[in-house]
Amino acid sequence: MFGFGFGKLAVLIGIVVAVWYGFKLVGRLDKARKQQQGGGNATRRDSGGKAPEVEDTVQCPVCNAYVVARSAGPCDRPDCPY
């Protein structure tokens, strides 16, 4: 009833091999697609394809908010040092 003949075993091995190589092919295609899109890392990119520029920030001693260091401007507070 549940006998494993050579034919059934060969078909089972063939299915396992086909699934194995199918996963390898999908992995290669995914890797190639990620490299073509610009690097393949998981960071988000803007529409230009370049990573956003990173700028240093400083903490305001009055309100404890973080502002961009080179272009800090005054806020609405009268005692703002910027």
MOLIN-V932916 format. One record per residue. N is the residue number from 1. RES is the residue in one letter. PHI is phi in whole degrees, -180 to 180 (999 if undefined). OMEGA is omega in radians with two decimals (999 if undefined). D_LAST is the distance of its C-alpha to the last C-alpha in Angstrom with 1 decimal. Layout:
n:N res:RES phi:PHI omega:OMEGA d_last:D_LAST
n:N res:RES phi:PHI omega:OMEGA d_last:D_LAST
This chain:
n:1 res:M phi:999 omega:3.11 d_last:85.5
n:2 res:F phi:-110 omega:-3.09 d_last:82.3
n:3 res:G phi:-72 omega:3.11 d_last:83.8
n:4 res:F phi:-106 omega:3.07 d_last:81.6
n:5 res:G phi:-86 omega:-3.13 d_last:83.5
n:6 res:F phi:-63 omega:-3.13 d_last:82.5
n:7 res:G phi:-63 omega:3.13 d_last:81.5
n:8 res:K phi:-66 omega:3.12 d_last:79.1
n:9 res:L phi:-66 omega:3.12 d_last:77.6
n:10 res:A phi:-66 omega:3.11 d_last:77.1
n:11 res:V phi:-65 omega:3.13 d_last:75.5
n:12 res:L phi:-62 omega:3.11 d_last:73.1
n:13 res:I phi:-64 omega:3.11 d_last:72.2
n:14 res:G phi:-62 omega:3.12 d_last:71.7
n:15 res:I phi:-66 omega:3.13 d_last:69.3
n:16 res:V phi:-62 omega:3.13 d_last:67.3
n:17 res:V phi:-65 omega:3.13 d_last:67.0
n:18 res:A phi:-64 omega:3.11 d_last:66.1
n:19 res:V phi:-66 omega:3.13 d_last:63.2
n:20 res:W phi:-59 omega:-3.14 d_last:62.1
n:21 res:Y phi:-70 omega:3.06 d_last:61.9
n:22 res:G phi:-63 omega:3.10 d_last:60.4
n:23 res:F phi:-65 omega:3.10 d_last:57.4
n:24 res:K phi:-63 omega:3.13 d_last:57.1
n:25 res:L phi:-66 omega:3.12 d_last:57.2
n:26 res:V phi:-63 omega:3.10 d_last:54.5
n:27 res:G phi:-63 omega:3.12 d_last:52.3
n:28 res:R phi:-66 omega:3.12 d_last:52.7
n:29 res:L phi:-64 omega:3.12 d_last:52.0
n:30 res:D phi:-66 omega:3.12 d_last:48.8
n:31 res:K phi:-64 omega:3.12 d_last:47.7
n:32 res:A phi:-66 omega:3.12 d_last:48.5
n:33 res:R phi:-65 omega:3.13 d_last:46.7
n:34 res:K phi:-67 omega:3.11 d_last:43.5
n:35 res:Q phi:-68 omega:3.13 d_last:43.7
n:36 res:Q phi:-70 omega:-3.13 d_last:44.3
n:37 res:Q phi:-83 omega:3.04 d_last:41.2
n:38 res:G phi:116 omega:2.97 d_last:38.9
n:39 res:G phi:110 omega:3.11 d_last:39.2
n:40 res:G phi:83 omega:3.08 d_last:40.4
n:41 res:N phi:-86 omega:-3.00 d_last:37.6
n:42 res:A phi:-89 omega:-3.13 d_last:36.4
n:43 res:T phi:-76 omega:3.13 d_last:32.8
n:44 res:R phi:-82 omega:-3.13 d_last:32.0
n:45 res:R phi:-118 omega:3.08 d_last:31.6
n:46 res:D phi:-80 omega:-3.02 d_last:30.3
n:47 res:S phi:-65 omega:3.14 d_last:32.8
n:48 res:G phi:-79 omega:3.13 d_last:32.5
n:49 res:G phi:88 omega:3.14 d_last:33.9
n:50 res:K phi:-108 omega:3.10 d_last:31.0
n:51 res:A phi:-71 omega:3.12 d_last:28.8
n:52 res:P phi:-65 omega:-3.12 d_last:25.2
n:53 res:E phi:-73 omega:3.14 d_last:22.7
n:54 res:V phi:-100 omega:3.14 d_last:20.9
n:55 res:E phi:-125 omega:3.10 d_last:17.3
n:56 res:D phi:-76 omega:3.10 d_last:15.6
n:57 res:T phi:-124 omega:3.07 d_last:13.0
n:58 res:V phi:-127 omega:-3.14 d_last:11.0
n:59 res:Q phi:-93 omega:3.11 d_last:11.0
n:60 res:C phi:-69 omega:-3.13 d_last:8.3
n:61 res:P phi:-72 omega:-3.10 d_last:10.2
n:62 res:V phi:-89 omega:-3.04 d_last:10.1
n:63 res:C phi:-105 omega:3.12 d_last:11.4
n:64 res:N phi:64 omega:3.06 d_last:12.6
n:65 res:A phi:-84 omega:3.11 d_last:11.8
n:66 res:Y phi:-94 omega:3.14 d_last:11.7
n:67 res:V phi:-127 omega:3.12 d_last:9.6
n:68 res:V phi:-67 omega:-2.98 d_last:10.9
n:69 res:A phi:-64 omega:-3.02 d_last:10.1
n:70 res:R phi:-88 omega:3.14 d_last:10.8
n:71 res:S phi:-131 omega:-3.13 d_last:9.5
n:72 res:A phi:-71 omega:3.12 d_last:6.2
n:73 res:G phi:-123 omega:-3.12 d_last:5.3
n:74 res:P phi:-68 omega:3.08 d_last:4.7
n:75 res:C phi:-97 omega:-3.09 d_last:7.6
n:76 res:D phi:-81 omega:-3.11 d_last:10.6
n:77 res:R phi:-80 omega:-3.13 d_last:10.1
n:78 res:P phi:-70 omega:-3.11 d_last:10.3
n:79 res:D phi:-98 omega:-3.12 d_last:9.0
n:80 res:C phi:-71 omega:-3.11 d_last:5.6
n:81 res:P phi:-79 omega:-3.09 d_last:3.8
n:82 res:Y phi:-97 omega:999 d_last:0.0
